[in-house]
């Protein structure tokens, strides 16, 4: 029998690969026999014409192979490509955090493990005075930070780490995405420098791949690049 925990996956900014990494982790852990649930509490963007409105929720649903409905996995979809707070102003609505909390609690109980993927970074505004960090804090989940290995990542990662500390959010470690072995000095040195400065464990370094949206490809890479035993322990 496995003993596992649930996690919130955040990133240093938009487009860092949170969804793909979360999906690949879910698929990899499911192959290990873990009942992994997935959640994207808030998504924004252009809606799909068929199926789930959020393409992020589609990928997560496909990866975890769960029977949970769209409104459980993605309770709030905002059909404009902006931050949640900007979307609420444009659409003249409020985000129902009570519903998000209720569906989070349902999924937490329904599955052995739950991976929750955020929107943007920890300080992406959901309301004027309520940020993604507040949502993570309310959920009480340990957090995984997905970051890049590019110029500028030190600043973005340090700010994310500092805000997590300020909010009292526990951080499991970092996953460094899009690593290019042929990159410049900033790219090559990023993993060791991030570890030296933050002291956070590096859970894995994911190389840059062209077919990033192909779940099978990314899952195979994640299985080779991340020690999944970090998320699983044998229950005696």
N, C-alpha and C positions, 0 to 999 in steps of 0.2 A: 504494500500500500504506500502511495506517495503522500508526502506532506508538502503542500505548496502554498504560496501566498499570491494575493492579487496585486496588480501594479497599475499605476497611471503612467502612460508614456507621453512625455512632453518633449519639446524641442527648443532649440535656441532661436528659431524663427520659422516663418512659413517656408515650405518647400524643402525642408531639410531631410525629408524622407520618413517622417513619423508613421504614416499610414502603412507604407510598404514594410517597414521594419516590424511594426506591430502585427501585421498580417503574417509575415514570415515566421515570427516567433510563435504565433498562435498555431500555424500549420505544423511547425516543427515539434512543439510540445504535444499537440494532439497525436502525432505519430508515435510519441513516447507513451501514449495511453492516458494522457491527462485530458479531462473534460474541461476544455477552455472556452469560456464565454468571451464575447467581445462587445465593446460599446464605444460609440462615438456620440457623446451627449449632445454636442452642437456641431453642425456642419453648415457651411455656406458655399454658394457658388451657383453655377448654371445647372438646373435640374436635368437628370436623365429623362428621356422621353418615355421609356418603359422601365418597369421594375422599381427598385429603390431610387429615390430622388438623388441621393448622394453617392457619387462614384466611390468615395472613401468607404462608405458603409457597405457597398457592394463587395469590395475587395476583402474587407474584414469578415463579412458573412461567408464568402466563398472559402476563405482560409480556415475558419473555425468549423465549418460544416455544421452549424447549429440550426435548430428549428425556430429560433426566436424571431419574432416579427420585426418589421422595419421600425415600428414605433417604439419597440423595446430597445433595439440596437441604436437607433438614431431618433430620439424623442423630438429634437428640434432641428428642422432644416430651414435655412434662410435663403431664398432664391436670388440672392445678390452676392457677388464676389467681393465681400468686404468683411471687416471685423464684425462680430456679433453686435456690438454697441452701435456701430454705424448703420447696420442693417435694421436695428429696431427703430432708429430715427427715420430711415428711408421708408420703411414699411408701416410705421406708426403702430408698433406693437411692443409688448414686453415679453421677455423670455421667462417661461414658467419653470423656475428652479425647483419648485415643489414636485412637479411631475418628473423632472430629471432625477431628483433624489429618490422618489418612490420606485422608479424603474431601475435605477442603479441597485437599490436594495434587493429588488426582485431577482436581478441577474446574479448578484453576489450569492444569494441563497440557492439559485437554480444550478449553479455550476461549481465545479471543484476549484476552479481558478478563473479570475476575470481580468482581462486586459482592457483598460480604458484609455482611449486615445484622445488627446486634447485638440484644441484648435489654435493654431499659431503658437506663440510662446507663453510663458507663465504670466506675463503682464499684458496679454491681449485682453482688452476690455469686453466684458459681457454686458455690464451696465456701467453707468458713470463712475460708480464707486465700488464695483465688484469685478474682479479679474479672474482669469483662469486659475491663478494661485489660490484664490478664495475657494473655488470649486474643489481643487485638489485637497485643500485643508479640510473642507467639510466632509469629503469622502473618506479622509483618514488613510489614504493609500501611500505606500512608499513609491517613490518616483524614479523612473529611468529617464535620463536626459539623452536625447539623440542630437548629435552635433556633427558638423562637417570637419573636414581636414583641409581647410582653405585659408587664405589670407583673411584676417578679421575674426576668425573663430575664437581666438583667445579672449577678445573683448566680449563677444556674444555669450560664450560659455561661462565666463566668470560672472557676468551680470545675472545669468540664469541661476547659477549656483548660489550667489549672494542673496538673491530674492527668495530662493527656497529656504535658506538659513533664516532669513528675516521672518518668514511666515511659519517657521518651525516644521517645515516639510522634510521628512527623511528622504534621502537620495540613495538608491541602491547602487548607482554607478552610471557610467557614460557608455554609449555606443557611438563610435566614431564612424560616420558614414561617408561614402564617396571618396575613400582614400585612394590616392593616385601615387603609385610607387615611382612614377616618372615625373612627379610634380616638382615644384621648386622647394627651396629650403624651408619656407613657412609650412608647406604641406607635410614635408617629411618629418619636421620636428614637432608638429602639433601634438601628436599623442603623448610623447614623453614630457613635453612642457605642460600640457594640461594636467597630467598626473602630478607633476612636481608642485604645481601651484595649488591645485584643489585637494590633492590627496584622495580623490575619488577613484575607486576601482574602474579600470577600463574593461567593460564586460565583453567587448569585441570590437574589431576593426573590420569594417565591411568595404571591400574594394569597389571602385567605380565599375559599373556594368552598364552597357547600352540598353539591354532589354530589362529595364528596371521594373516595368509593370507586369512582367511575366512571373506569376507567383511561383511556379515550379523552379524557375531559375534562381530566384532570390532565396527561396526556402533552402535550396541546396547549398547556396553560399553561406547563409546564416548558420546552417548546421555545421559547416566547416570552420566558421569564423567565431562562433560564440559557444562557450562551454555551457550547454543547457543544464548541466548539473548544478550550476549556480542558482537555478530557479526551482530545483527539485531536491528533496531529501527523502531518504527511506524512513518510513515510520516504523518504529520497533513494535 
